[in-house]
Amino acid sequence: MWERIKKFFRINNNKSKTGHLMSRVKHMKNIVLFGPPGAGKGTQAEVLKEKYKLVHISTGDVFRYNIKNSTELGTLAKSYMDKGHLVPDEVTINMLKAEVEKNAEANGFIFDGFPRTAAQAEALSNLMLQMKSQINAMVALEVDDEILVGRLLERGLSSGRPDDANETVIRERIAEYYRKTDILKEYYQKQDKYFGVDGVGSIEEITERLSAVIDKL
Ligand code: AMP
């Protein structure tokens, strides 16, 4: 199954619009909305995409869509997601590229839940270069771990997400964040593109903090 998924993406990437994307120079605003699980990335991305007319890509949502539709990608992703682990890079990166290429006319993107590893950050940087664009900023929502656990357990009462329903899985997702994702702060700091924002407060207050960063880009 793993080989078939990889082949599917290879075929689709070969047919991709990369050449078309490369032929145009566009002024895009591309933002990575960053933070551990439960930091509020999805909630804020919904507001910001309207405010700044950006395309919102959540890799978690794309995986959940595939699970709901019982695709092979969904079956593969579920085996990792249910344990609180990251889905392997190759499949995640190819999926993200396909999502970006579907939205070639966008003014820019809000990436929510991607990149989550160093390999994903490199792939995103290369993809942006191919589009003669770049990531303008990583805006991070900073929230203490115990607040995250509380928020995710609360969300689990209504989200229907199996990975929100179990405290062990929630803690594993946070651990996975520290193992593989937290280092990306440094990756973007080195490029002067990291902006941390206090992620505790009302939705409106946090949107204001994020907007203060985005407006200056
Ligand atoms: P999220 O909706 O962002 O909380 O993601 C839910 C789950 O989807 C994660 O715990 C991972 O198993 C998987 N996932 C989402 N985005 C990625 C990614 N960029 N890399 C690997 N796995 C991901």
Residues whose N, C-alpha, C, O or C-beta is under 5 A from the ligand:
A	BS01	AMP	P37 T59 G60 D61 F63 Y80 M81 G84 H85 L86 V87 T92 G113 F114 P115 R116
